[in-house]
């Protein structure tokens, strides 16, 4: 029998999640990227809670994800007291210690289900921040049965278009978000496959596309993108430039677009099929042909954005536009699963999604209603290999091309999809101060790094009073800074005001920092002392 061992970050997530359930009044949403083993952490949580005598319900809004989560739990705990309630799986079992269910099937059966101690919700961003929708009504019904019920969410993208973060708003179900591991950390540990996003010369015109409830109108988008000329041009570009890729997953703007684009590929000798709600009843056989290599390209619309796990996938194309950073992230991470012999996954974006939403390691969540979006960041294209890079990069990290100062920086329709190359500042000084977080109200300290007179200062925040990983990381960074400042004794400071003053008077600034941008904030990735 195969034995399982928690990865370090998974063990940390489980410990923090259990601690939150035991000590906090609110509801936690655990942010875990695709490929990090989110289903495994959910299964371990269900196992531990059930062995503590609690009755556990796992909810998700997709039958395939119910099946995947069920298989994960049974793999680590073959004799789990597990019942499944999902019409798509033809199972309706409600009397077990653990129940894995599809919300659409179970939401009317709270009274039959009875007392539940803990609800674990996969794809928790699907829950409305307001007191409305199927999830909220069902949770309310279960809360009437057990007022002490606890809810814990899991999501790779804990935000939603039109409502912001899952914690935004007075009626939000979730009160806190944890992030036990990031995409960047998973890449560095070798648990995710790198992505490449060379400049795509073909860009469909997205200007003036209509929007409905914040998202681009599907009918308007399909009418504009689904033309014989565009389909043929893009298909030929794929054949000429992606012939070394084995499995092509293409996201189209509608059902007709899927069918027509698949035809355009078949017409030039690329075996292709379409998968939409129109033929979803044949999904298993269509996916079998695609994954076995009988079909090289699979054009889909609204089907394979969540829950599709095919590690060999090595090419993704976007021939649709989305205003949703969550949907964008779900699409991109399909290609980040590791697979033997797979070096990377190429991303071709024909509609400017990468430019709009940014690299996958620094996607900016949608703002709450009434808030403004961020500005686009300047990028440039390598003239040798066409890789898209942050504007500050002077050496292409793919082919080694060295940029000269006179080479122009400009905005493209797509950007570096990984965004892993940090900027560099030659530090001329720094300034420490006490700070209170606007979002959490917790005390922090911040440091402003100064470079040349023409360079914008970089501000870094240290969440030293936060619980969990954020606090541990912040304290570790301060300790490292103290060690590089002649073993500065931090015990001399009794509070954060005194700590800031001590660091201003006694610490030694690094000669250089390497930093990257994460949304509107900066992350200092490395400090280098002379």
N, C-alpha and C positions, 0 to 999 in steps of 0.2 A: 504493500500500500504506500502511495506517495505521501511523504510528510511535508508539512508546510511550516515555514518560519517567517515571522514578520520582518519586513525590511525595517531599518532604523526609523524612517519617517512614518511608516505605517504603525509601528509600535508607539511612537510619540503621539500620533493622531488618536489612536485608541485610548491611550492614557488620558489625554486632554479631554476627549469626548466623554469618557466615563466620569472624570472629575467634574465636568460641567454639569452632567446630569445629577450628580450627587450633591453639589454645593451651590448651584446657581438657580435663580428663580425663572430666568428667561428661557428662550429656545435658541440653540446654536445651529448655525449653518456652517458645515465644514467644506471648505473649498479645496477640491482635489482635482488636478488636471487629468484629462483623458490619458490613459496609459500608466497612471500611478497606482492602479489597483483599488479603485474606489469600491467596486463590488466586493472585493476581498475584505476591506475594512468594515463595510456594512455587515458582511457575513460574520466576521469576528465579533462585532458588537452584538449581533443577534445571539450568537453562541454564548457569550459571556453573560448577557442579561438573562437569557433563558435559564442558564445554570444557577443564576442568583435567585431564581424563582419567579421572575417577571414574565408577563405575557407580552409578546412583541408582535407588532404589525409593521411590515415593510410595504410601502406604497410606491408605485411608479405609474406613469401614464402611457405605458407602451408594453404590449404583450411580449415582444421580443426581449425587452429588458427584464421582464418578470422571469422569463426562461433563463436568461443569462445569469441573473442574480441567484436563481434557484440552483443552477448547476454549480455556481461557485460555493454556495453554502454546503451543498451535498458533497462537494469534493473535499472540503476540510472537515466535515462532520457528517459522515455517511448515514449515521443513525439519528440525524436531527429530527426532533418532533415537529416536522414541517408540514403545513397545509398550504395549498395554492388555490387562489380564487381569481381566475381570469378566463373570460369567455373565449378568448382567442386560443387558449390552451385546452379548452373543454374540461376545466377542473373547477370545482366549487366546494372547497373544504374549509370549514370555519371553526372547527372544534379542537385545533391544535395549539400547542404552546407558542409556536411561531407561525405566522401567516404571511406569505408573500402574495401580494394582490395588485391587480390593475385597478386604479381608482374608478375608471368608467364602469367596471363590473360590480364593485363592492359598495359603492357609495350609498346605496339605498338600504343597506343591511346592517346598520350600526347596532340595532337592538338585537339582532340574531347573533352578531359577532360577540357582543357583550363587553365585559371589562377588559380594557387594554392598558398596560402600564406605560409602554414606550412605543411611539410611532417613529420609524426611520423612513425618511422620504428620499428616494433617489430622484435626480433631476428636480431638485427642490425649487429651482427658479420658476417652475411652472405654477407655483402657488401664488395667488393674487395677494398683493400687499393690502388690499382693502377687504372688508368683511363680505366677500362675495365670491361666487364660483363654487364648483363641485368640491374641491379640496376643503375649502373653508367651512362649507356646510357640513361635510362629513366629520371633520375634526370637531366642530361644535357639537354634533350629535354624540360623539364619543366622549367629549368632555362632560356632557351632562351625566353620562353613566359613571365616569371616574373624573371628578374635578382635579385630581392630582396628576393627571396624565401628562407625560413629557413628550415633546416633539423635537426631533433632531433631523436637520436636512443635510443633504450631500449634493454638491453640484460642482461642475468644472467651471461654470460661469454664473456666480451668484448675483445676477442682475437680469433685468428684463426691460425691453424697449417700452417706454412710456411710463415706467414706474421707478427706474433707477435701481439701486441696490436692494436686495431682499429685505434689508433692515430699514429702508426709507419709509417715512410716513407714520402717522400716529397709530394706524391700525395694523402695521406690519406684524406678521406672525413671528418672525425671527428678530431677536434682539442683539445678537452678536454673530460675527463671522470669524472663523479661524482658518489659517492657511498653513498646514503642516509641511507642505513642500510646494515648490514652484516649478514651472516648466523649465526655467533656466537651470535649476538645481538638478532636475531629472535628466536634462541633456548632458550636464557635466558628469553625472554619475553613470551615464551610458544606458539609462532606462528608456530613453526616447531617441528616435531617429532624427537627424538634422533635416532641415528643409532648405531648398534653394529656390530663389525667385528671380530669375533673370528678367531683364526688361522685356516686356511683351510689346512688339511694335504695333499690333492691332489693338485699338481701343474703341469699343462701341460708345456711341454718344449717349450719355446718361443725363445730359442737361435738360432740366425741365420735366423730368419724369414725375408723374402725379404720385401723391402719397395718400394712403388710407390708414388712419390710426397710427401715424408715424412711420409706417413701412411703405416702401415703394409699391405702387399698384401693380399687381401681377399681370393683369390684362394689358395695361399700358406698356409694361416692360416687354411682354411677349410680342405685342404688335410691333414694337420698334426693333427688337433684337432678332426675331425669327423671320429673316429674309433669306432667299436663296443665295444672294450675293455674299452676305455676311457668313452664312453657314459654310459655304464653299471655301471662302478665304481662310476662315479659322481652321477648318478641317485640313486644308493643304498645309497651313503653318504647322499644325501638329504632326502631320506625316513627315514633313521635311526636318523638323527640329526635335521630335520626341520619339524617333524610331527605336531608340535604345531602351525605352520604357516598356515594361511588360503588362502592367495593369493600369488602365486609364479610367479614372472616375470623374465624370463630367456633370457639373451642376448647371441645369438649364433653367429657363425662366417660365416654363409651363409645359403642359402635356404635349401640345402640338410641337413646341420647340424641341422637346426630347425626341419625338418621333422623326421630325425633319432633320435634326442634326445627326441622328443615328444613320439615316438614309444617306446624308452627305458623306459620312465616313465610309459606309459600305460602298458607295459609288466610286471611291478612290482606293479601294482595296483594304480598308481597315475594318475588320469584323466588329460590329457594334450592335447593341440592343438598347432598348429603352425600358425603364422601370418607373412606373407611375401608379397612381391610384387606379388607373384604367386596367392595368394588368397585374395588380398587386397579389391577386390570388395565385399567380404563377411565380411569386418572388423566389421561392426556394430553388426551383429549377433554373431560373434566370441567373441567380447568384452562383449556382454550381457551375454553370458554363463560364461565367466571368472569372471565378476564382481558380478554376482548373486551367484557364488560358484558352479555352475554345473560343471565347469571345474576348477580344482585346479591350474594347471600350464599352463602358456602361454609362449611358446617359440617364440621369434620374432627376426627378422633381418631387420634392417634399417627402422623400422616403428614407434616404440613407444619411440623414444629418445627425441623428443621435442613435447610439446603440449598435452601430455597425462597426465590427471589429475584424479587419482583414489586414494583418501585419505586412503582407507582401505588397500592398498597395504602394506604388512608386511614382504615380503621376496624378495630380488633381488639376482640373481646369474649372474656372468659374466663368460661365457665360450668363451670369445673372448678377444683379446688384441687390445688396441688402443694406438696410439702414440699421440692422440689429447687430451689435458687436457680439452678442451671444451666439447667434446663428453663424456669423463669420467664424468665430472660434471653433464651433462644433464642426464646421466644414473642414477647416484647415487641419485640425488635429487628427482627422481620419488617416492622414499620411504619416503620422509620427510614431506609429508602433514599430518596434524593432523586429527584424527578420533576418535570418541567416543569409549572407550574401548581399543584403540591401545596404547600400552606402548612404542613400538619402532619398528624399521624395521631392520631385520638382512641382512647383506651383505656378501655373499660368493664370493670371487674373486679367481678363479682357474687359473688365468693367470698373476698375478703380477701387475695389474693396480694400485692398491692402493699404493704399494711400489714405483712405478714409479712416480706417480703424487702427492702423499701425501694426508693429511687429507683435507676434503672438506672446512674447514675454512681457509686453507692456500695453495690452489693450486697455483703452480707457472705457470704463463702464458707461452706459447711457446716463445722462443726468436725470434727476428727479424732474417732474413736471415744473416748467417755469424757469429751469436753469439753462445756461448757455453751454454749447459744445466747445471743444477745444479748437485751436487753429491747427492747420496742417504744418507738419515739420518739413524743412527743406531736405531734399535728398539729391543724390547724383548717381549717374550710371557709369560703370567702368567702361571705358572706350574699347578695351580689349575683349572682355568676356561678357559684357552687358549685364553683369550682376548689379543689383540695385543696393546702394550703400547709404548710410547716414552721411550728411554733408561734411562732417568733420574728419572722416576717414581719409588718411593720406596714402595708405597702401591697401590695395584690394585684397581681402582675406581669402579670395578664391584663387585668383591667378597670379597675384603678386605685383600687379601694375602699380607703379608709383605715380601719384598725382603731383603735378607742379602747381605752384601757388596761382598761376594765371588760369588754370583750367576752371571752367565755369561751374558754379553750383546752381541747380535749378530744381523745380518741382516736376516730378514725373507722375504718371497715372498709377504707378505701383511703387512699393517700397520694400526695403529689406524685411522679409517676412519673419526672420528670427530676431534681428536687432541685437545681436550679441556683442558687437564690437564697441568697446567703451571709448569715450572721449578722454582726452588727457589734458590736465591743467598743471602748469608749473606753479606751485604754490608760493606766494610771496608773504602770506600771513593768514591768520584765522581769528575768529571772534566767537566766544561761547556765551550763551545766555539761557535763562530759564524760559520755558514755553509751556503754554497750556493748549492741548489739542481742542480745536473747535468742534470736532465730531464726537469725541468721547469725553471731553472735559478733564482728562487725566493730565498729570504733570509730565513734562518731558524736558529735555535740554536740546538745544539746537546749536549747530556750528555753521558759521558762514566762512567758506574758503575764498580767498582773494588771489587772483592771478595777475595778469598784466592789466594796465589801465583800460585797454580796449576790450577786455574779456569780462563777460558777465559773471558776478560772483555765484557760487554754488552753495545752496543751503541743504544741510543734512540734519534730519531729526533722529533723536535717540529716545526710543520709547522705554526708558529704563524702569518705569513703574507699571508697565503693562504685564499681565499674566501670560503664561504660556511661552511659545516660541519667540514672539516679538520681544518680550522682556529679556529673555535669556540672550538673544542675539545682541540686543542693544548693550547690555551689561558687558558681554564679552568684548565688544568693540571698544568700549571705554577702558576696560582693563588692558587691552592691547595697546591703546594709545598711551596709557600710563606707563606700561613696560618700556615703550620706546622713548619715554621722557625721563630717563634715568630712574626707572622704577618709582615713579611718583606715588606717594602714599595717599590713596583715596580716602582712607579713614579719617583724614584731617577734616573732611567735609561732613557736616551734620545734616544737610539738606541740599536740594538741587541748586539753590541760590549760591550756597557756599561752594558746591562742586563746580559750578560755572566759573566762579571767581578764581578758584584754585587752578582750573585748567587755563584760564586767561593769563594768570601770573607765572605758572610754573611749567606748563606743558610745552613741548617742542613740536611745532607743526611739521608735517611731512614735506619733503622736497617736491613731491609730485603725487597727484591722485589720478586714478582712472575711474571714470564715472559714466553712468548711463541715465537715460530719462525713463521714468516709469509713470506714465500719465502726466500729471502736472508736477510731480515731484521728482527729485533726483536721488539716485542710489549711488553711493560711493562704493565701488567694487573692490578697490585696492588703494592702500596708502603706502607710499614708498618713502622711507627716510634715507637721507644721504649716508 
